[in-house]
Structures are given as C-alpha cells and as structure tokens.
Amino acid sequence: MTARGPLHRIFPQAWRFLRRRKRVLITLGGWSLLESAHSFLGGYGVAQALDRGFLAGNTGVGLLWLSVAAVAIVVGALAGRGVFGGLADLVEPLRDGLLRTVVSRALREAVAEPARADSAVVSRLTHQTEIARDSFAGLVLVARSFVFTTAGALLGLAALEPRLLLVVLPPLLLGLLLFLAALAPTAARQREFLAADEGLSMGFGAVAAGLRDVVACGAQDRTAGQASRLIEAEARAARALARWAAARSLALGVAGHLPLVLLLLVAPWLLGQGVTAGALFGALTYLTQVLLPALRTVMTALGAAGTRLVVVLDRLTGPPAVADRLTAPPAAAAAEVPRRGTAAQPRPGGLRGPGAARVELRSLTFAYGAGAQPVLRDLDLVVEPGEHVAVVGPSGIGKSTLAGLVAGLLEPVRGEVRVHGEPVRGRAADELARLRVLIPQQAYVFTGSVRENLLYLCPDGAPSAAVDASVAAVGLGPLVHRLGGLDAVVDPGALSQGERQLLALGRAHLCPAPLTLLDEASCGLDPVAEARAERAFAERPGTLIVVAHRISSARRADRVLVMDGARAVCGRHHELLDASALYRDLVGDWNAGRG
C-alpha cells in the first residue's frame, strides 16, 4: 500500500460526512469567529494603546485599548460554550457511524466464515472507535481555532502596517507547506508502527500460548530469533516515525520562529520607513502570543492525532487489516533454521538422528511443593528402545506430570529419569530437544506456512520426500490440500483444535528425536483419525509414550502404565484386566462411552 492510499480512501467518505452537516459547520464557524475575536484585538489593541495612549502621553486612552483587548478575551471564553455544543453535534454522529460500520462488517464476516473468529472486533468497537472520536474532536477544535486565529492575526498585521506581511507571510507559508508535505509520509509511518506493534503483540501471544512446546522442543533460540525480528521491526518503525516528527519540528521553526527573527532583524529599517513602535510591538504580540502557539498546537495535533486518526479510520472503514503477516517468520528467516551440530544420516522411515531411546525411571518421586502429597512416589519403569507404552489413569492423577518429568520440563523431588543411559536432569535444552519431542493437548501452531510449521522441530531441515511421507502417515493430506498446499499460510485462529493437533502430530512425526511423548495430543481427533496417527508413530523408528484418553490407545500399546495415586502398575492390556481393579474400571468407563 502506498502512503497516500489511506487518504484516498478516507477523503471521499469524510467529504460526504461533512457535506451532510453544513448547518452544524456554519454554527460552529460562527461561534469560532466570536471566540477568536481576541486574536485580532490582542495585537491591534496593544499597538493602539502604545501609539495613541502611553507613547502619546495619554494613559487613559492606552488603558481603554487594553480594556478592549481584555473584554475580547472574556467574550471569546464565553463563546467557547457554543463551540463545544456544535462540536458534539459533529463528533457523536461520527462515532455512531463507525460503530455501525464495525458491527456490520463483523456480522458479514462471521456469516461468510463462521469458523474464523475475529477477536480484534472488540478492540475496534471500544478502543479504536474512541480513539477516532477523541482524535476527530481534538482536530476539529484545533483546526478551526488555527484558521480563525491565523486569519485574525494576519488581518491585524495588515491593519497595523501592510509591509509587516512581507516579513511574516513568506516563512509562514513555507513552513506550512513543509508541514503539509510531511503529513502523508508521517501517516504512512504511523500505520507501519501500529502494524508492527500489533504484530509484536500477536507474535508474543502466540509464543506464550505454545511456551510449553517451545521449551519442550528446545526451540528457545529460534523463538527468540523470531521475537527479536519482531522487536527490531517495531524499533525500525518507531525510528522512522521519529524522523518525520523531527521534520514537523523543522516546519514549526520555519513557520513560527523564523518570522520573529526576521522581524527583529528588519525592525530598524521598518522604523526608518515610518512604521510606528506600537505597530512593531503589536506585530511581536501577534507572532509570540497568537501565531506561534496556534502553529505549535495545530502541527502537534495534525502530526500526531491527525495521522493516528487517518490510520484508525482506515482500519475501521477500509479493507481488513493484514497485520497477521508480521507474526509469520520471513521466508529467508524460516529457511535459516538454527543448526544444532551437523546433520545426521537419515534412518528408515524418514527419522534422522540417534536410534530409538531407552527410558529409565528410577525411584521417581514428585510433589508440587514441599508440603504437598507426592503425585508420583518411587516409580520404577523401563521403556525399551522402540517400545510403545500408553499411560492411563483418572483425570488429574499425574499423567501430564509424568510426561513433563520424562521430557525434562519438571525436576523430581527424588530419583531420576534417564534417556539413552544419561540423566535428563541438568541437560541443556538443545540436548533434550535432540532426544525427545513432547506434544501436549494444546497444540502450538504459529502463523506461517504449513511447511514451516512441520519443519519447526527439524534443526537441519528435511527433504521434501520426508515431509510428504509424514503428511501422508498421520493423515494430514486432506487438511494440507484444503489449506492450499505446503506453502500456504496457516491462520491458527481459523483451525479447530483437532486440525491444530493434526499439524502438531505431523511436526512430531517429522522430528528427528528418538523419543516421542504424546500428552493427549490427539484428543481433538475422531477415533479413526487418532488410530491412524498412533499407528504412524508406532511404525516409525523410535520410542513412543502416549498419555491415552481412549481404551483403543491402550489396546494398541505394547504395554500400559496404570497410574493410581502415588502407586502405579505396568503390564499388557490382558494382564492388567486381571491385575488392576482401576484399569478394569477405566476400561468399563471407556467402553460405556464407546471410547
């Protein structure tokens, strides 16, 4: 989008809005004219008080002219009440119209795409419409004050001495032209900054939602790199905006301060040409007390509130915002996946890296707090390389806690977890990431292409054939086709829980880690899709531990670990039906629920 795009879209709507309110504008102009009368009488009254009063030895006349200027100030203050009444008649219809526009668009989009929830509509209905209302009110107040105040000051200068305009007008017009020329680029920089700020917020929100995945998979460096790029993008936008703010300061110096300097420089010549001391003092009064404050106010308001109003109005009434793309990793950055050592040779099934992991739990004990009852107590278990183990138990019994302990996210109170014969405790995150992948129930999917999401846990990348094989294995093909292919951009908010889980399962299947931990990672899938995904992992080289929520998952496993409070028992499905009353109850509940 070019810098002028928003202005071109907004101007026709603004013109129609104002044209329908001519009477309100005329009323507001009348009150503004009365309010700004003091801008004419201020400098003129001071000049007459000097020339006809104090310098002529007529103190009474001087005081009379000063009194006239003071009365004009009082009348202007009383007229301000009428100004605010007219302002309300102009501003409130704008807010009402914006609310109707936002609600109508939200309803149309909801009907067109029911699965896509637009959470930003709440911000547009509340925060952004109020920004537009307040900014518009401030701009109307400042703009009409500047117009009438400047007109009064220039008329006063012409009434005192027309030659004064030759000193004041050229730099005033030059400064205003510089300021107007900077408005469109400033609005563009303001829009870029707002988009970068939203992108940063969305990116950090996505990371926060998937923080467990990020830590479990050792993706801290890559995630930090993406966050750094978002932060740097916002910093660049802020610096660009600051540079155009400096241009506004230059324009103010030319329009407001340069006339004052020129007037002081040519004052001796003007006095020699017959210009009175009162006229010069009146001109100084116009410049310092009227024009300079008016210029400073209007430039600040138009440069900040004005550009903000253009951006917000464009977001409320123009095409839908596309700030989501800022949260997607750039294509070049996505290709530069952080490397953790040299690439290993591919193994059968597309898995790369070390062989299937042997997992040992030795007297494992864990409690949430020093005084809490242990969730696990003296648990001993060995999962052989390539074995498929299902973990079952009542809700809240500690199944996810066990997954976190094996993954190295939690530290036991006593005992240890060993993977490949080495303790998990004390290992660096990148070492753990090479050993295991944990997919929790709340799957992490970020805004980026399908391929980028699938390769997220592949530190050295993966050939296209391996990606295609994992997509086919877990049953991800129909979703990839619906999204538009592997290079299509994923919108996490438009996906269901099951679709997000399917993408995360494809990512885990492609991951080179020899140990896979699925913590109810397929609970959003139907039984058929879940069975297909679990079979894909069972046929894939590597060790598999599944926190199960259906009896079918337990039946597919080589062994089942039944967690019952601080105790646990492990065995095959048919063995546990005889050995564990809890397992019999769970199987009965699952069968009753057709799980």
N, C-alpha and C positions, 0 to 999 in steps of 0.2 A: 504494500500500500504506500502511495506517495504521501508526502507531508500535507498536501492540500486535500487529500481525499476526504477526511472527516469534515472539513469546512465546506466542501462542495455538497456533501450530503445534508449537512445541518442547515445551511443558509436558506434553501427554499422553504423548509419547514418553519424556520424562525420568522421568515418574512410573512408567511401566511398567518402565523400566530399573532404577530404584531398588527398586521393589517386588519384583523378582525376586532381589534381593540383600540380603534382610533380615538374614541371618546375618552377612554381611560388615559391614553397618551397625552391628549390635549389638556385634560385636567391636571395630570402630573406635571406637564410643562408649565402651566400657569402658576401652580404653587412653587415650582422650581425658580421661575422668574422672580417671584416675590421674595423667595428665600435668598437669592443671590444678589439682591439689590445692594447689599453692603459691599460686594466686591467692586462695584463701580464707585460708590460713595466713599469707600475707605481711602483710596489713594487721592481721589479728587478732593475730598474734604480736607485731608492733611495739606495738600498743595494750597488750597484757598485759605486755610487757617494761617499758613505762613505768609503768603504773598499779600493777602488783604487784611490780615489781622496782626500777628505778632511782629513780623518784619516791618509792617507799616505803622507800628505803634498803636494799633487798635486791638487791644486784648479782648474786648467784648466780642468783636467780630470773629476773632480766632476761636474763642470758646464756643461761639454759636455754631461754626462749621464743624468743630469736633463733636458737638452735641448731635448734629445732624447725622454724622457717621455712626455715633453710638446708638441712636434711635433705629438706624437701618439694621444694625446687628440684632437688636431686640425684635424688630419686625420679622427678620429672617428666621430667628429661632421660633417664633410663633407659627410661621408658615411651615416649619418642619412637620407639624402635626398633620397638615393636609398632605404633605409629601408621603408620609408613611401610610396614610389611608389609601392614596392612589397606588402605592407600591403593593399593598395587599391585594388590591383588585387585579393586579398584573401577575403576581407571583403565584398565588394559590391556584389559579386555573392551570398554570404550567405543571405544578406538582400533580394535580388531579389527572391531567392528560398523560403524564409519564406513568403514573400508576396503572391507568387503563391499558396503556401500550404494553407494559411489562407483563401484566396479568394475561392479556390476550395472547401474547406471544408464547408464554409459558404453557397455556392451555392448548394452543395449536401444536406445540412441540410434543407435549405429553400425549396427545391423541395420535400424532403421527408416529412417535416412537415410545410406546408405553414402557419399554424396558430401560430406557435411558432417563434416569432421574437427574434433573438439573438442580443441584444443591445451591448454585450461585443465585437462583432467583430470589432467595430470602435476602441476600445482600443487596440485590437490585431494588427490591421492594422497600427496604428500610434504609440502609446506609447510603446507597448511591443516589436514590431519589432525594434524600435530604441534602446530600452534597450539592446536587443540581439546584435544588430550591434555594439553599443559602447562598450559593455562588451567584446565581442569577439575581437574587435580591441585592447582594453586595455590588454586583456590576452595574445594575440599574442606578443605584444610589450614586456610585462613584462617577459613572459616565455622564449622567445628566448634570451632576454637580460640576464636573470638569467643563462641560460645554458652556453652561451658563456663567460659570465663574470666569473662564478664559475670555468669553465674549465681553463680560462686564469690564475686565481688566484692560482689554485692548481698546474698547470704546473710551475708557477713562484716559488711556495714554493719548489717543487721538484727540480727545477734548482738551487735554493739557497742552500738548505740542505734537503735531503730526510727525515731526522729524524724529521723535523718540521711537516711532515704529520702525524706522530704518535700522535702528540699533537692535531692537528686540526681536522683530519678526524673522529675519533670516536664520539665526541659530535656533529659534524656537521651532520653525518649520523643519529644519534639517534634523533636529533631534527627534521630532515626532515621526519623520519618515524612517529614520533608523529604527525606531522602536516598532513601527508597524511592519517593517521588513523582517524583523526578528520574531514576530508573533507566530507565523506558520511553522518555522523550524522549532520554536520553543514548544508549540503544541505537539509536534511530532516526537520531540524528545520526552515530553511529559507522558505521552502514550507508551513509548518504549519503556520508560521507567515503571509505569504502572503494570505493564505486561510482565516485565522482569520480576517485579515484586510478587505478582500473583504466581508466576512460575516457580519462584523460590518457595513460596508458602505451600504450593501443591506438591513440589518435589519433596520437601521435608515432611509433609503429611504422609506421603506415600511411603517414605522410608520409615517413619515412626510406626505405621501400620504393619510393616514387614520386618521390624527390627529383629525379631527372634530368628527369622530366616537368614537375615544378613549376618548375624553373629554366628549362627549355627553353621553356615556355609563358608565362613571365613572371608566374606565379601566386604569387609570393612574398608580396605584400601580402595577398591573400585567404587564403593558407595561414597566414600569420602571424596574421591576424584570427581564424581558426578556432582556432589554437593558444592565442591569448590568451583566447578564451572558455572553453576547457577549463581553462586555468590559473586563471582567475577563478572558475570553478565549484568547483575544488578548494579555493581560498583561502576562498570563502564557506563551504564545508562545514567547513573547519578552524576558522574563526572561530566558527561555530555550536557546534561540539563544544567549543571552549574556553570558551564562555559557560556551558555545562552543567557543565563541570569546575569553574568558579567557584562554581556552585550547590552542588557537593559540598563545597567548602571552607567555605561558609557553614554547611552542615549539620554539618560537623565542629566548627566553632566553637560552635554551639548545644549539641550533644550532649556535647562533650568539655571545652571551656573554660569555658562558662557555669556548669556545676555547681561548678567550682573557685572561680570568682569569687563565686558566691552563698554558698558555704560559708565563705569568708573574711569576707564581709560579716555573716553571721549568727553567726559564731563567738562574739562577746561574749554574745549572747542565749542561745546554747546552753550556754555555761559557767554563766550565771546560772540556767539551768534544771536544773543538776545533771549535765550531760554532762561527763565527765572529759577532761582534757587528752590522755590516752592514746587515748581514743576519737576525738577530733578529729584527732590525728596519724595514727591508723590510717586514718581516712576520707581524709585527704590522700594517704596512701600508696596506697590503693585507686584514687583518682582519677588521680594522676600516674604511678604505676608499673604499673597494671593496665588501667583503663578507657580512658584516653586513648590509649595505644599500640594497644590492641585496636581501638578505633574507627578510628584512623588507618589501620591495616592493612586492616581489612575494607572501609572506604569506598574506599580506593585500589584494592583488588583487585576489588571488585564494580563500581566505577565505570569501571575500565579493562579488566582481564582479563575481568570478567563480561560487559560489553556486547560485547567482542570475541568471547567465546565464543558468545553468542547469535547474533551476525551470522554467524560461521563455521559454526556448526551449521545455521543456516537455509540457508546456501548449499550445504552438503553434503547435507542431507536434505530441504530444501524444494523449491519449484519452481525450474527453471533460471534462472540469473541473466540479467538483461536489461540489463547494463551496456553492451552494444554500442551501445545507442541514444545514449549520451552522446557517441560519436565522430561521430555524424551532425550536420551543421550544422543548427541550428534553422531552422524554416521561414522565420521572419522574416529571419534572417541570410542564408539562401540566396537570398531574394528581393532582398536588397541587394547584388547583385554589384558589386564595385568598378568604378567607371566610369573609363575612360581617355579623356577627351575626349568630344566629342559623337558621337552615333550617326551612322554613315554611311548613305547611302541604299542599300536592297537592290539587288543586281545579279541578273541572270538566274541561275537555278539555286539561289537561296537564299543565295549567298555575298554578304557585305557587306564593304565596305572598298575599298582601292585595287585596281587591276587586277592581272592576273597578273604575277608578278615575273620580272625578268631577272636571272639569277645569273651572275656572272663570277668565275672563279678565275684569278688572275694569279701565275704563278711560285710556286705554293703549295708550301711545304716544311714538313714537320712531323716531329719526333722526340720520343720520350718520354725526355727527359734530354739534357744537353749532350754526353755521350759515346756516346749510342745511335745506331744506324743509322737514317736517315730512313725513316719509314713512307711518306711522300709526298715527292717531290722534283721541284720545278719543274713542277708540274702546271698546265697552261693549259686552261681549258674555259669555254665559254659555253653556258648553257642559256637558250634564248629564252623569252619570255613564253608561257605556255600549253603548253610542251613537256613531254613525258613521257619521262624518262630513267631507265633501270634501271642499277644499279651491281652488277657481278658480280665474282667472284674467289674464290680459295681461302679457307678459313676462317682467320681471323687475319691477313689480308693488309692490313687497314686500312679496310674499308668503313664500319664504325661510326665510325672516327676521322674519315673524310671527312664523314659526316653531322654529327658534332659540330662540325667546323670550319665547315661551311656554316651551322649553327644558331647559331654564336657561342658555343658552350659551351667550345671549345678555341681557343687562340691560336696561330697559325702561327709557326714559327721565322723564316720569311722569306716574302715575298709577301703577298697579301691576298685576302679574299673580299668581293665587292661584291654587294649586292642592291638593285635599283632604282637602280643607279648610285652608291650610297653604301656606304662601307666598313662591314663588320659590326663590326670591332674598335672598341671604345670606346663603342658604343651602350648605352644603358640597357636593363635587362631588359624594361621595359614597351614600349619602342620595338621591340625584337626580337620581342616577343610579337605585335605588330600585323603583323609581316612574315611570320613563319613559324610552323609548328607541327611539332613532332617527336614521333613516336610510336615508342618503342623496342620491343624484343621483349618485355620485361617490362612489360606494360601496367599503368597505375595506375588502380585503381578503388577508390573510398572508400565507406564506409558512409553511405548517403544514398539518396534516391530515384533512380530511373532518369533522371528529368528533370534533377535536379541534376547527375548525372554527365555528361549530354550537354551541358548548358549551362556546364560548368566553364570552357571557353575562350572564352565569349561575353561580353565585358566589358559589353555593353549589352543583354544578353538576346537573345531571338529569338522571333518569333511561333510560335504552335503549328503553323501550316502548314509552316514551315521545319523544325521538329523532326520532324514526321510524314514530311516528304519525305526527310530524311536517314536516318531509321529504315528507310524502305522502300528507299532507294537502296543501302544497304550490306547489306541482308538481315537487319536486326536485329529485324524484326517478330515472328518466332516466339519469340525469347528474351524480348522485352518482354511478349508475351502469357503465356508460361509464368511469368514473374516476377510477373504481376498488373497490368500496365499501367505507364504512365509515372510514376505517383505511388507505385508500390510501392517498398519499401525494399530496397536491394541489400545482401546479405551477401557481401563479396568472397571469404571463405573457402569459400563454397558454390559458387563458379563455377569452371569449368575454365579452363585457360589460353586456349583458343580463345574462350570466352564473354567473358572479360575483354578479349581483343584486339578482339572484335567491338564491345563497348561503347566502347572507346577509338577505334576507327575511326569509329564514329558521331559521337563527340565531335569528332574532327578534321574530318570532313565538314561538320559544322555550323559549325565555327570560321571566322571572317571572314578569317583570314590568307591572303594570296595565294600563299604558297609552302608546300607540304606535303612533309615528309620522313618516309618510312615506312621505318624501320630493322628489316627482317624483322618488321614489325608484324603480319603475317598468317600467320606460320609455324605457328600452332596451328590454323589452319583447314584444311579439306579443299580440294582444288584447285578444286572448283566454287564454294565459298563465297569463296575467295580471288579467283577470276576476277571474280565479281560485285562484290566490294568494290573491286578495282582499276579495273574499268570505271566504277564510280560516281565515283571520283576523276578518271579521265581525262575523263569527260563534264562534270565540274564545272568552272566557270571557275577558273583558277589554274594554277600550275606545279607539276609533280609529279616528285619524285625518289624512287625506290624502291630500297632495298637488297634485291636479289632472292635467293631461295634455291631457285627453281624455274625451269626453262627457259621455262615458259609465261609467267612475269612478264617475262622478257627479250623474248620474241616480241611481247608486247602493247605494248612501249615504242616510242616514235618512234626513239630511239637507245639504245645500250648502251655504258656505260663499263666496260671490262675493266681491272681492277687486277692488275698482275703485279709484285709487289715495289715498288720505287721508281718503276717505269715504269707508264704507263697508255696505253691506246688507246681511242678512241671512234669509233663508227660504227653503221650499221644492222645488223640481225641477219645478213642475207645477205652484207653486206660483210665482217663480222668472221669469218664462216666461212672466207673466203679469206685474210684479213689476219692473223689471230691464232691461233697454234697452241694457246695456252692456252684460248681461247674454244671451239675445236673439241673440246679435251679435256673442258671443262666441259659442253658440250652432249652429248658422248658419255656422260659420267657421269650426267647428268640423265636422258637417255633410257634408260640401263640401269636407273636407279632409278625409271623411269616418273614423273619429275617434271614 
